[in-house]
């Protein structure tokens, strides 16, 4: 690790440590920015990763997407270019040396604007795999993050200066080794952009009965092409993705709103509570009643990535 990068990483760790008093996830006054703290290794938990960059300032984390592990630490960042179901785990952490990091949500409209303003070569569809990747945490990328976090001590400056720094972060990502992943989604004539639009529609309409053919037509793709690119980017078929959304929303309803199993099943679009319970058990490893009872014991930290 270079001296400059190590210094920047230590700066980030110090700021995050001071603003995370215990294990958990903490939203910051800067829009789209949150911190996380973990004080022990943890088994994988199911989560949805929004388009974002995740930096670890101390410790080691790992996510699983489509059966593939993506490890990241103080030298590597995780980036996702669309909403991806995943399993996240903490690999290295202790009370003395907690795993500390940040999540910064990406603005894909800003990415598209920067591509246009900078005169970058138009994106050409190339198979770059799933919509998640691991990039190198360079000093050029860490420096604007350090300035962004420093604004937390200047709340009055956040509305004026934060947007400028956030734009620089997006530009640095477009100059990074993960640029093609972002441009694949931000280019309006790309297959990735169309899949992202289909995902946006699914997130709003996951309770509805859908046909893949209709969803493909909605984003102007043929069904075979749509299915292929959807699976390539998310490691799921469109119907599996919808099922994942339904089951996780049902879990939230039962856990946070104390809804019973049958009511939660009907609420998210299932016609059969027994089918719901079977599919819930396959995803979460136990029947819904037992899972919710278990979660209401120890604290549940399924948000972080």
N, C-alpha and C positions, 0 to 999 in steps of 0.2 A: 504494500500500500504506500503510495506516495505521501510525503509529508503534508502537502496541501490537502489531499483528500482525507487523510487521517484527522487533520485539524478541523475540517468542515464537518466530518462525521461526529467528532466529539462535541462540537458546538450544537449540532442537532440533538444529540443524545442528552446533553445538559438541559436544553430547553424543554424537551419532551418529558424528561424525568421530573423537572420542577412543576409541570402542569398535569401530571398523572399521579395523584396521591395514593391510588391503590390499583389493583388489577381491574381492568375494564377498558372500555372504549369511550373517548371523550371528544365531543364536537367542539370545535374552536370558533372564535368570532369571525374568522375568515371563511367566506362561503366555500363549501366543498372540501374543507380541510378538517381532518380528525386525527387524533392520536390514539395509540393503543399501548397497553402495558400488560405483560404476562410475567409471572414470577416463578413459573415451573413449566417443564415440558407438558404438552397436552396432546391427547389423541385427536385424530381428525374430527372436525365438526362440519356439518353441511352448511354452506353459505352461498349467497349469490354475490358475485363480484361484478360491480358496475364498471363501466369504462373508467379506468383509473390507473394511477401509478402508486405502488406501495414501496416505501423505502424503510429498511430496517437500519436504525442507528446503533443498535446493540442487540446481540443475539442472532438466532437463525430461525427462519420459518420455512414452510413448505406448503404448497397447494397441490392437490391432485385434480386433474381435469382429464376426463376420458381415459382413466387408467394410467396416465403419465404424470410423473412427479416433477414439479418445478420448484427447486430450492433457491432461496435468496437470503442474502445476509448484508453485511455492511459494504460489500463491494459490488453487489448485484441487486437490481431492482426488478420487481414484478410489474408487468404492464398488461392490461386487458383493453381490448378495443371495442368490446360489446358486452352485454350482460351475459355472464357465463356461470352456470351452476358448477360448484366445485366443493372440495373438501379441504379445509385448512387445518394445519397443525403447527404447534410450536415445538421446535427441535432442541433449542438450547436456551435455557432461562433459569434463573435462580433468584431468591430474595436479594442476594448481594449484587448480582449482575442480571437484572431483569431484561427481558426482551422488550425493547422500546422501538417504536416506529410511527410512521404516519401514512395516512391514506389521502391522496389528492385526486378528486374527481376530475376527469378530463372533459373539456368542452369541444366536442367534435366539430361544431360550427366554427369555432375559433381555429381549429386545425385546418379546415377547408379554406378559411379566409387567408391564413398565413401561407398556405400552398399557392394560392392565387397571387398574393402580393409579392411573394419572393421569386415568382417565375420558375418554380421547380418544373421539371419535366413531367408532363401528365402521366398519371399512374396507368400502367398496363397490367391487367389481371395476370398474376402469376400465383401458382400454388404455394402459399407460405404456411399452410397448415392452420392449426387452431388459433382462435382469437386471443391467445395469451402467450406471453413470451418473457424471457429473462434478458435484461440488458445490463450493460456495464455502467456503474455509478461513477461517472467522471466528475472531476472538479468543476467543469463547466456547467454541469447539471446541478450539482449539490450547492453551488454558490447562490443561485437565486432562491433555492429553498431556504438556505440560511437567512437570507434577507427577508423572505416572507415570514418566517417564524419570528424574526426580530421585531416585526411590526406588532406582535402581540403585546409588547410593552409600550406601544404607541397607538392605542385604540383610535384616537382621532385621525390618525394618518391612514388607517386601513381602507376607508372608502376611496381615497385618492390614489394611494400607491399600490395597494394589493392588485388591482386589475392590470397594472403595468408589469408587475413581477410575474403574475400568472401568465400573461402573454409571452414573456420571455421563457418561462418553463416550457410552454407548448412548443416554442421555436426550438429550444434545445433538444426536445424529444424528437422533433423532425430532423435534427442534425445527428441523432444518436443511431446506434446500431439496430434500433427497433422502428425506424422511420417507416419502412414499408408496411408494417402492421397497421400503423395509424392511417397512412394514406389509402390503404385498401378500403377502409371503412368510410373515410371522409370524401372520397371521390364519388360524385353523384352518378357517374356512369359505370361504377364498378359493381360486381356481383356482391361484394361484401357490404356495400351501402344498402343494397336492396334487402339483404338478409337482416341487417340492423333494423330496417323499417318494418319488416315482418315481425321481428321480436318486439318492437314497440307496440305493434297491434296486438300481439299475443298477450302481452303484459296487461293490457287494458280489457281484453275480452277472453280471458282464460276460462271463464265459466261456460262459454258457449260451445256448442257442438261444431267442430270445424272439419272441413275436408281439405286435405293438402292441396288439391287442385285449385280450390277457391283461394287459398292463401297465396299460392304461387301466382295466380292471375292478378291478385291484388298488388303485387310488386313487379308485375310484368316479366315473369320468368316462366319457362316451361316446367311442368311438375318434376321431370327427372333432374333437370339442372338445379332447380330450387332445392330439392331433397339432398342432392349431392353436396352443394355448397353449404347448406344449413348444417348438415352433419359434420362437414369438414371444419367449420368454424366453431361449433358448439360441442362436438363429440356426442350429439344426441339427434334423434329424428325430431321433426316438428311436434309430433304427437307425444313423444317422450318429454320434450321440453314443456309442453302444456301440462302434462301430468305432474311434472316436478313443481311447476308454479301452483297447481291446485293443492298438492299435498303440503307444501310449505305454508301456504295461506291457511289451510285447515289447522295445521299445527299452531300457528299464531292465534287463531280464533279460540282454540281449546285452551291454550296456555295463558293468553293475556285477557281474553274476554269470557273465560270459563264456560264456553259453549260445550254441550255434550257431543259425543261422537257422531250421532246421526244428524244432528242439526248442522254441524260443521261440514259433514259430507255433502248434504244437500246444498248448503250455502255456496260451495265451490264448484258445483256442477255435477256431482255424482248422483246417479239414480238409485244406486244400491249401497247401503252402508256396509254390507259384508264385502263387496268388491273393494270399497274404499279401505276397509281395515286390512285386507290382504295386501293391497298395493302400498299402503302406509308401512306395514311391517317389512315389506321387501326393501323399501327405501331407508327406513330409520332403524331397522334391526329388531323391533319389538312392536307389539300391538299398540294402538294409540292410547288407550287408557293407561297402560303400564308406562309408556314413554312419558306421558304428561305427568304422571305421579312421580316419576324419577326426577324429572326436570324441576319440579316444584320443591325438591329438597335442596340440592346444591345450586349455586348460582349458575345461570345459563349464559355463556358468552359466545353465541353463534354469529355475532355480527362481524367480527374482525376477519381480515384476510392476511 
